[in-house]
Amino acid sequence: MNLQAQLKTAMDSQLNNYYFSFFMRKSIEAKAF
């Protein structure tokens, strides 16, 4: 795998982790109220 593809994969997983934790936090807050 070339460097650009590795970088893109890393960026994608970072974004996925960010959105996942964001939505998890939102759903937890929604359940709390």
Buried (B, 14 or more C-beta within 10 A) or exposed (E): EEEEEEEEEEEEEEEEEEEEEEEEEEEEEEEEE
